[in-house]
Amino acid sequence: MAIHIPRGTQDILPGVVEQWQYVEQKMRELCKRYNYSEIRTPIFEQTELFQRGVGETTDIVQKEMYTFEDRGGRSMTLRPEGTAPTVRSYVEHKMYSNPNQPTKLFYIGPMFRYERPQAGRYRQFVQFGVEALGSNDPAIDAEVIALALDVYRELGLKQLKLVINSLGDIESRKEHREALIAHFKPRIGEFCSDCQNRLEKNPMRILDCKKDRDHELMHTAPPIIDYLNEESRNFFEKVKTYLTEMGIEYEVDPRLVRGLDYYNHTAFEIMSNAEGFGAITTLMGGGRYNGLVEEIGGPPTPGIGFALSIERLLLALGAEGVTLPVENKLDCYIVALGERAKDKAASLLYELRKAGFSADKDYLDRKLKAQFKAADRLNVKYVAVLGEDELEKNVINVKNMETGNQEEVRIDFLIEYLLERK
Ligand code: HAM
């Protein structure tokens, strides 16, 4: 029986992979502009990192992690997200003692969640994320949001909606917690068993339950924003002022809660408004996590970041009909006819590549016409034809495939000829 790809995963094949490379390149470029440096952490971590970091009562930890015991009997987990590993690395390498602060990091890499696959939801997906550690300035909240929006905008997306909320500080959260318990407790029997378990442990998690999303109590639950203390309110006001001054439009959604436990203060998501985008419209999510570094064993350090998946980004581009300017041209294809020409073509090809050209030749003993067809399919700029006659004269026939112009060029002059026209 044939072996198939695991459910919820994708092969990214030539022809599509160029789009991935293009968007990844754009992300790297933008991070450079915003002064974020790349970090690469392992694909798997000790399970405890996510239990502590993401939170015991979250869907991710309770239902979605790929956890296994290694041969030494240690519990390991394929990373479901990039924030906890980044913070683990930040603490482990004492990045907080680096004189350049805040520490501004980004990552691009695969994450793993055992979710029910559907359009835009995979079991392995690639997140691009940024984390700014060490600053409590609301201006950096605005910076991180601006960077997220820039990724989408610079790739050509227009139908975006930025939604923000504040989850307040620990003190505000305590009061809100009591209000939520009082709200849900009398009718908690109508909710799923997860929600029932979460009532006392972490009632805020009830608000992003996928099963009970439509229960009327969900819509009437007291929003956190009504419980913000003065400090939290002021912080949120500043974030909003920065956004407004940057000309960034946003909507405040007092019901926005995020699915991970580490958040406080600013929380945000960007949605696609594009028609036909499908059921899942959230393109990215992020927020502030001022307690996480301490939770993972570091000194009290504020942090903020976001992550988006390239899969959903590409879906959004498709929904808005944006095509990326992906150029996949080969500089030169050598068409060789006859044994002697074939031999010469092999060394000539090597010279071309050493000179920096992307180049190829036929390896299937095809006829002239078929070699030209192959060159056409490869979208080449120049076809260089080498036959017995040319070899005799020590020349090669170079055809510009865009203009149709054809010229005879001395073989040892081919590289200079192409360089002049690059
Ligand atoms: P998250 O909301 O769990 O947050 O995921 C962020 C983004 O990852 C989502 O908005 C979506 O684009 C993508 N994503 C999540 N799950 C899937 C999936 N199964 N298939 C495809 N795409 C998916 C976090 O992960 C936080 N670490 C974000 C963050 C960084 N907060 C602060 N810093």
Residues whose N, C-alpha, C, O or C-beta is under 5 A from the ligand:
A	BS01	HAM	E81 G82 T83 R113 E115 G120 R121 Y122 F125 G129 V130 T282 L283 M284 G285 G286 G287 I304 G305 F306 A307 L308 S309 E311 R312
